[in-house]
Amino acid sequence: MKKSIVLFHLLMVIIVFSQKKFNVVYEADYKLNYKLSKANALKKETTFALLINENSSFFKDLHRYISDSLIVEKKLNTLEEAMKYNTDFRGYIGTTSGKLYVTDEINYVYFGYEESNNIQWKIKNEFKTVAGYKCQKAEAIKYGRTWIAWFTIDIPFSFGPYKFNGLPGLITEVYDSKDDYHYTLYAFRKRKYICKSANIANNVKKLTKEKVAEVFKNRLAGKMRLNEQFIESKEDIEYMRRNAEALIKNYNPIELSIE
């Protein structure tokens, strides 16, 4: 009987994150300042929505959130309209207490993988205010970086931006020790609706996380090969190759390692 209950729970989790809909009870919105290149000190900015219910969360870039909603409503019909919502972060992340369910779009192809939800936080006796909430500090080493997080027990959900979660309250701010990636909460509110466009990915290719990371890292080289067929000049092709190699070498992903 116990095994049947566990199997049923796992099946329901898989169904939740393979469907397009997500039952939203609260929404937390975050600003991200980030640096994609090691060679460029200039930072970029975008925003994300963290959709929350009692048992799980769903995280996606707000540009993607809007464009996916318009696609579902059949109100996004041209490439020009779609480009208004272009973003560096085209993936989705579903979080439960035990696992993370990740879907990434790379060169217009969807890839999916699962990973264990196992961040080991060390809670510190330090406090500050973030977005009007009293917050406590925590630290963890994950994905090749040292992360500093601030969480609030005033919002009793153990979720947060990206893959960060597992603290005694909502994570309001999290950043790495080099401040290459810095998430900050700017809005939290009750929503109570069904998000029909949480994950619109179709024909998702299931791979290991290692394989998806490899595909993602080499996407620039893939784009270069695609463009080569339209270029006759050997000098131009060589220039593109050098640029692609430099971009790959200086690429600064949020995850420097798999674990």
N, C-alpha and C positions, 0 to 999 in steps of 0.2 A: 504493500500500500504506500509506504514512504517513497519507494523508488518511482511509483506512478505519479505521485504528487510532484517530485523533483522534475521528472520528464515533462509533465504538463507545464510547469513553470518555465522551463527552458524553451519549450515550443512556443509559449505565449510571448516570450521575450523576442524570439526570432521573428515571429509574426509582426510584432509592434514595429521593429526596425526594418522590415522589408516592405511595409505598407507605406502609402503616401500620407496617410492621416496621422495626426498626433493630438492627443487630448491635452490641451493647454489649460493649466490652472493659474499659473503666474508667468510673467515674462521679465527677465533681467536683461538690460541692454548694456553693452560694454564698448568702450573705445579702445582700439589697439594702435599703439605707435610701434612701428617695426622697421627693421633694417634688413633687406634681403641680400645686400652685397657687402662683403668684407672690405672691398676696396672703396666703398662710397659711404661717407659719414652721414649723408642725407637720409632722414627717416621719412617714411610714408605713414599715412593714417587711414584707418577704415573703422567700421562699426559692425558689431555682431549682436544677434539676438540669441538668448538662452531661454528656450521654452521649457517649462517645468511643470511636472505633476507630482503626485505623492511618491511614485516609485522610480521615475526616470526623468532624464532631461534630453533635449535635442538642441544642438548648437550649429548655427550657420551664419555666414556673412549677411548683413542686412540688405546689401545690393542683390545678393542671390535670393534672399527671402522674398524681396519684391518682385524680381523677374520671374521666379518660379510661380508665385501667386498669379501673375499676369498670364503666364503660359497656361496654367490650369483653367483660368477664366477665359482663355482664348482671346486675350486682349494684347498679346505681344506677337506680332505677325511678320516683322521685317528684321533683317540683320542690323539695320541702322538703329532701330528701337532697342534691340537687345544690347548693343554696344554701350548704351547709356548706363547699363548696370554691370559693366565689366569689373572684375575684381581679381586680385591675386589669390584669393581663397575661395575655391569653387567647391570644396568638399563639405560633407555633413558628418557630424559626430553624435551618435546616440550613446547615452551613459546610463548604466544600471549599477547597482551596488557591486556586482561581480565582474562585469565586462564592459568594454568599449566596442562600439560597432561603428566602423569608419567606412565612408564611401568617398572616394576622390575622383574628380574628373580630370583626366590628363589627355590633352590633345583630342578632346571631344569623345573620349571613351571612358566609361565608368569602371573603376576598380574598387573592390571591397575586401576588407579584412577585419578580423576580430583580435583583440588583445586583452590580457588580464588587467583588471582595475586594481592596482596594487601600490599606489604611491605611499611611501613611508614618511609621514610628516613628523617633524619635531616642533612641538608647540612651545613658544617662548613667552616669557612674562613681560611682554612689551605691548603697548596699546597706542592707538591713534584713531582719528575720525576719518572715515572715507564715505563720501556721498551722504553725509549726515548721520552715519551709523558708527557706533563705537565698535572698534575692531581690534582683534588680537593677532599677533604675528605668528607665523609658522614657516619652517624652512624644510626643503627636501632636495635631494639630488636625483634628478630624473632626466632621461633623454640627453645625457652628456652635458647638462647644465645644472648649476645651483639655482634653485627657485626660492624666492621670498613671496609669501602670500599673506594677505590680511583677510580675516573672516569675521563675520558678525553672528552672534547667537540670537540677535534680534530677528533674524530671518532663518528659521530652523530647517533649512534644506542643505544637505551636504554636497551641493553641486557648485560648479564654477565654470569659468570660460575654458574653452578648448578641452583638454582632457583632465584638467585639474579639478579634483573633488576629494571627498573623504574626510573633510574637517567638520567640527561640530556645528557649523553654520555656513551660510552662503559665503563664497569667496568674493570679496568686493574689489580686490586688487591683487595682481600677481605679475611678477617680472623676474627675469633672470639677472644674475649678478653683474653681467655686462650691460644690462638694460637694452639689449637688442630687441626684445619683445616685451611690451608692457601693456597689460590689460587693466582697465579701470572701469568700474561700474559707474554709470551716470543716470540710470533710471531703473526702478523696480516697481511693478504694479500687478494687481490682480487682473486677469484677462478672461478666463472662463469661455473658451471657444474651441472648436475643432479646427486645427490647422490642416487643410486639405492638401497642402503642397509641401509638407515637411521634407519629403524625399521623393523627387520625381525621377530618380535614376531608373533607367530601363536597361535590360541586358547587362547587368553588372557582372564583370569578370572577377571571380573569387581567386585571390592569390594570397600568399603569405605577406606579412608586413614587409619583410626584407625585399621581396620581389617588387612590391609597389613602390618602395623607396628608390629602388634601382631605376624603375621606369620613370619616376618623377625627376630624378637627377639627370637623366639622359634626354629629357623632353626637348631641350634646346637643340641637341644634336639631331633629334628626329625632325624637328621643324626645318633645320638646315638642309637635311637630305631631301625633304619635300620640296624646298625652294630651288634646289640645285637643278632640277629638271627644266626650270624656266630660265636659267642663266647660261649664256654661252661663253662668257669671258672667264678664262681660267684664273685670271688675277682676282676677279670679283668673288669667285668661288673660294679661293684661298683666303681672301679677306674675311669672308663669312665664317670659314672654319676657325680662323684664329680668334675671331670675336666670340664664337660659340665656346671654344675651349677656355677662354678667359672668363666668360660668364659662369661656366660650370665650376671652374677652379675657385672663383670668388663667391659662389653661392653660399648663402648664410641661412640655412633652414632653421625653423624653430627646434627641430630635433637633430642634434648632432650625432646621436647614437640611437639604436633601436630601443634599448631598454632605459 
